[in-house]
């Protein structure tokens, strides 16, 4: 069975590719350029293309029994937000259309907990917590919410499409790195002297990849499945990173008002100067709400059983050190 993975050269996609190979699938990856670092040494077929190019999508899905759609434009700042929507919303719609024409059996679409409701205080949200597009902070979250509507339309039209909602994956192969990986890198470099009162649900990226396969094998069409694990405040998470790296934990906390001002100023200058902001305003706005989640549905319906987040943090720290993104001398 040939299975296509979009975004297979990315952080999460690279782990999904490995999980599929271990399952025995013949894997094809949609890539914009060949020779991606995360696919080196793997027995995969590369299909050159782009989510915004319908012809390349038709070539990529041809002969595939299943598609795992992991590709996304994951940025918390973009000079032209239309680029994010073109990839995440239009690209998802075009891929689903290509899969329908090619009679692909199953399509697993990677959404995000960002497309779900934020937790209310310390109470975790779940797949059924009411949410609307007006609740989405920032273009990335909004685009993922709108992409999910494309999935629901496809399911209503009779396509076999499944939805997964990863929380905050941690682990190796985070090449860019992602915004969460950057938090680890910044901490290891001593660039996070203070925290704010925020929190996320963290999970081992390997468990998220395994959850993708479980959703295809046992999930219900169009049903949301949160693939997460541990709800931790930012201070608690950095404490885990500190324990792994041997660095001192961050214990000082500042109010949200200060980073909001800094983020607004830095993002404004970034637009004027044509650079990436050091502190993205939308990221600071997101941090005002804790993103705590309950993944009981995946545990109960799929047999999803994630392991300790500390194991993923250890691999992530080691990976970033090996890539030269963090000092080799800092701890274990």
C-alpha positions in Angstrom: 0.0 0.0 0.0 1.4 3.4 -1.0 0.7 6.2 1.5 1.3 9.9 0.7 2.5 12.2 3.5 2.4 15.9 2.9 4.9 17.8 5.1 6.9 14.5 5.5 10.1 16.5 5.7 8.8 18.6 8.5 9.0 18.0 12.3 5.8 16.0 12.8 5.6 14.7 9.3 9.1 13.1 9.6 7.8 11.0 12.6 4.6 10.1 10.8 6.7 8.9 7.8 8.8 6.7 10.2 5.7 5.3 11.9 4.2 4.4 8.5 7.4 2.7 7.3 7.4 0.7 10.5 3.8 -0.3 9.8 4.9 -1.6 6.4 3.6 1.1 4.1 5.3 2.2 1.0 5.7 5.9 1.7 5.6 8.8 -0.8 6.3 12.3 0.4 5.1 15.6 -1.2 8.1 17.9 -1.1 8.9 21.3 -2.6 12.6 20.4 -3.0 14.3 17.1 -3.0 17.0 15.9 -0.5 15.3 17.0 2.7 17.4 16.4 5.8 14.6 14.7 7.8 14.1 12.1 5.0 17.8 11.2 4.6 18.4 7.5 4.6 14.7 6.6 4.5 13.2 4.4 1.8 10.7 6.9 0.6 9.6 8.2 -2.8 9.7 12.0 -3.3 6.9 13.7 -5.2 7.9 17.3 -6.1 4.9 19.6 -5.7 3.1 22.3 -3.7 -0.2 22.4 -1.9 -1.1 25.4 -4.0 -0.5 23.6 -7.3 -3.4 21.3 -8.1 -1.6 19.5 -10.9 1.3 18.5 -8.6 -1.2 17.3 -6.0 -2.9 15.0 -8.6 0.4 13.5 -9.5 1.3 13.0 -5.8 -1.9 11.2 -4.8 -2.1 9.0 -7.9 -2.1 5.4 -6.9 -2.2 6.1 -3.2 -4.5 4.2 -0.8 -4.2 6.8 1.9 -2.9 10.3 2.5 -1.7 11.9 5.7 -1.9 15.6 5.4 0.7 17.0 7.9 1.9 20.0 5.9 1.1 23.5 7.2 2.3 27.0 7.2 3.1 27.2 11.0 4.0 30.8 11.6 2.9 33.2 14.3 4.0 36.2 12.1 3.8 36.7 8.4 4.3 40.0 6.5 1.6 38.7 4.1 -1.0 36.6 6.1 -2.6 35.5 2.7 0.3 33.1 2.4 -0.8 31.3 5.5 -4.4 30.9 4.3 -3.3 29.9 0.8 -1.4 26.9 2.2 -3.5 25.9 5.2 -7.0 26.5 3.9 -6.8 26.5 0.1 -4.1 23.8 0.1 -6.3 21.5 2.3 -9.3 22.0 0.0 -7.2 21.3 -3.2 -5.7 18.2 -1.6 -9.1 16.9 -0.6 -10.3 17.5 -4.1 -7.4 15.6 -5.6 -7.9 12.7 -3.2 -11.6 12.6 -4.2 -10.8 12.5 -7.9 -8.1 9.9 -7.4 -10.4 7.7 -5.2 -8.0 7.7 -2.3 -9.3 5.5 0.5 -8.5 7.4 3.7 -7.3 10.9 4.3 -6.0 11.9 7.8 -5.8 15.7 8.2 -3.5 17.2 10.9 -5.4 20.1 12.4 -4.3 21.7 15.7 -5.6 22.3 19.2 -5.2 25.9 18.1 -8.4 25.4 16.1 -10.3 24.4 19.3 -11.5 26.4 22.3 -8.9 27.6 24.8 -9.2 26.3 28.4 -11.2 28.4 30.9 -8.7 29.0 33.7 -7.2 25.8 34.8 -10.1 23.6 33.4 -8.9 21.7 30.3 -10.9 22.1 27.1 -11.8 19.1 25.0 -13.1 18.4 21.5 -16.7 19.4 22.4 -15.9 22.7 24.1 -17.9 25.4 22.1 -15.8 27.5 19.8 -16.2 29.8 16.8 -13.9 31.5 14.3 -14.2 34.7 16.3 -12.4 32.9 19.1 -9.3 32.3 17.0 -6.4 34.6 17.9 -4.0 35.2 15.0 -3.9 34.1 11.4 -2.4 30.6 12.0 -5.2 29.5 14.4 -7.9 31.1 12.2 -6.5 29.3 9.1 -6.5 25.9 10.9 -10.1 26.5 12.0 -11.2 27.3 8.4 -9.2 24.3 7.1 -11.2 22.1 9.4 -14.4 23.4 7.9 -13.1 22.1 4.5 -12.7 18.7 6.1 -16.2 18.7 7.4 -17.6 19.6 4.0 -15.6 16.7 2.5 -16.9 14.3 5.0 -20.5 15.5 4.4 -19.9 14.8 0.7 -18.9 11.2 1.4 -15.1 11.3 1.7 -13.3 9.2 4.3 -11.5 12.0 6.1 -10.2 11.8 9.7 -9.1 14.7 12.0 -6.3 14.8 14.5 -5.6 17.8 16.8 -2.0 17.6 18.2 -1.3 19.8 21.1 2.4 20.9 21.5 4.8 18.2 20.2 8.3 18.0 21.6 11.2 15.9 20.3 13.8 15.5 17.6 13.8 16.5 13.9 12.6 20.0 14.8 14.8 21.5 12.1 13.5 25.1 11.8 12.8 24.9 14.9 9.1 25.4 15.5 8.0 28.1 17.9 7.9 25.6 20.8 11.3 24.2 19.9 12.5 27.8 19.8 11.4 28.1 23.5 13.7 25.2 24.4 16.6 26.7 22.4 16.2 30.1 23.9 16.1 28.7 27.4 19.3 26.7 26.7 20.9 29.9 25.5 19.9 31.8 28.6 17.5 34.0 26.8 14.4 33.4 29.0 15.0 35.1 32.3 11.3 35.5 33.2 8.0 33.8 32.4 4.3 34.8 32.2 1.3 33.1 33.6 0.5 30.8 30.6 0.4 27.1 29.9 0.3 24.5 27.2 -0.4 20.8 26.7 2.8 19.1 25.8 3.3 15.7 24.2 6.0 13.5 22.7 6.0 13.9 18.9 6.5 10.2 18.5 3.2 9.6 20.4 1.5 12.1 18.1 2.7 10.2 15.1 1.5 6.9 16.5 -1.9 8.6 17.2 -2.2 9.5 13.5 -2.1 5.8 12.6 -4.5 4.9 15.4 -7.0 7.5 14.1 -6.9 6.0 10.6 -7.3 2.5 12.0 -9.9 3.1 14.6 -11.2 6.6 14.5 -14.6 7.9 13.3 -14.9 10.0 10.1 -14.7 13.8 10.7 -14.5 13.3 14.5 -12.0 15.4 16.4 -9.2 13.6 18.4 -6.9 15.6 20.6 -3.4 14.0 20.7 -1.8 15.5 23.7 -0.6 14.6 27.2 0.6 16.8 30.0 -0.8 20.2 30.9 2.0 22.4 32.2 2.5 26.0 32.9 5.4 27.7 31.1 7.3 27.8 34.4 6.7 24.1 34.9 7.7 23.2 31.4 10.9 25.2 31.6 11.5 23.4 34.9 11.5 20.1 33.0 14.0 21.5 30.5 16.1 22.8 33.4 16.1 19.4 35.0 17.2 17.7 31.7 19.8 20.3 30.8 21.2 21.0 34.3 20.5 24.7 34.1 18.8 26.8 36.7 15.0 27.0 36.5 13.2 30.3 35.7 11.3 31.5 38.8 10.6 35.2 38.0 7.2 36.0 36.5 6.0 39.2 34.9 2.5 40.4 34.1 1.2 40.0 30.5 1.1 43.8 30.0 4.8 44.1 29.6 5.4 41.5 26.8 2.2 42.8 25.0 3.8 46.2 24.8 7.2 44.7 23.7 5.5 42.5 21.2 3.5 45.3 19.6 6.6 47.5 19.3 8.9 44.7 18.0 6.3 43.5 15.5 5.7 47.1 14.3 9.5 47.5 13.7 9.7 44.1 12.0 7.1 45.2 9.4 9.0 48.4 8.8 12.4 46.8 8.5 11.3 43.6 6.7 12.6 41.2 9.3 11.1 38.6 11.6 10.0 39.9 15.0 11.9 38.6 18.1 8.6 38.8 20.0 5.6 38.3 17.8 2.5 40.2 19.0 0.1 37.4 18.1 2.2 34.9 20.1 2.0 37.2 23.2 -1.8 37.6 22.7 -2.1 33.8 22.6 -0.2 33.4 25.8 -2.8 35.3 27.7 -4.9 32.1 27.7 -3.8 28.7 28.9 -4.1 26.0 26.3 -4.8 23.1 28.5 -6.6 20.1 27.0 -8.2 16.7 27.9 -7.3 13.9 25.5 -9.6 11.3 27.1 -11.4 10.7 23.9 -8.3 9.5 22.1 -7.3 7.3 25.1 -10.7 5.7 25.3 -11.7 5.3 21.6 -8.3 4.7 20.1 -6.2 3.2 22.8 -3.9 6.2 22.6 -1.3 6.0 25.4 1.4 8.8 25.4 4.5 8.5 27.5 6.3 11.0 29.7 7.0 14.4 28.2 10.4 14.4 29.9 11.6 11.7 27.6 10.8 13.9 24.6 12.5 16.9 26.2 15.6 14.9 26.6 15.7 14.0 23.0 14.9 17.5 21.9 17.7 19.0 24.0 20.2 16.5 22.7 19.0 17.2 19.1 19.4 20.9 19.4 22.8 20.6 20.9 23.9 18.3 18.1 22.7 20.8 15.5 24.7 23.6 17.3 21.6 25.5 18.3 22.4 25.2 22.0 25.7 25.1 23.9 27.1 21.6 24.2 28.5 22.4 27.6 25.1 23.1 29.2 24.4 20.1 31.4 23.7 16.5 30.5 
